[in-house]
């Protein structure tokens, strides 16, 4: 695994992740998609699209 952010996201597809946002909110679910701007699609109780500029951390 390389350390480039998009490569790490690719390796995390279909895995459960916790995403922390700038405002302190957290989303936990399966990472089902992303784009070059690091916008994320996380599926948990609902499907959530998270804008990349709000993401602080993504953890397994």
Residue pairs with C-beta under 8 A, 6 or more apart in sequence:
1 7
1 8
1 11
2 8
5 38
6 34
6 36
6 38
8 58
9 31
9 34
9 38
9 40
9 58
12 31
12 58
12 60
13 31
13 32
13 33
13 34
14 30
14 31
14 32
15 30
15 31
15 60
16 28
16 29
16 30
16 31
16 60
17 28
17 29
17 30
17 31
17 42
17 58
17 59
17 60
18 26
18 27
18 28
18 57
18 58
18 59
18 60
19 26
19 27
19 28
19 40
19 42
19 50
19 55
19 57
19 58
20 26
20 55
20 56
20 57
20 58
20 59
21 27
21 50
21 54
21 55
21 56
22 54
22 55
22 56
23 54
27 42
27 44
27 48
27 50
28 42
28 44
29 42
29 43
29 44
29 45
29 48
30 42
30 43
30 44
31 40
31 41
31 42
31 58
32 41
32 42
32 43
32 47
33 40
33 41
34 40
34 41
35 52
37 52
37 53
38 52
38 55
39 49
39 50
39 51
39 52
40 49
40 50
40 52
40 55
40 58
41 47
41 48
41 49
41 50
42 48
42 50
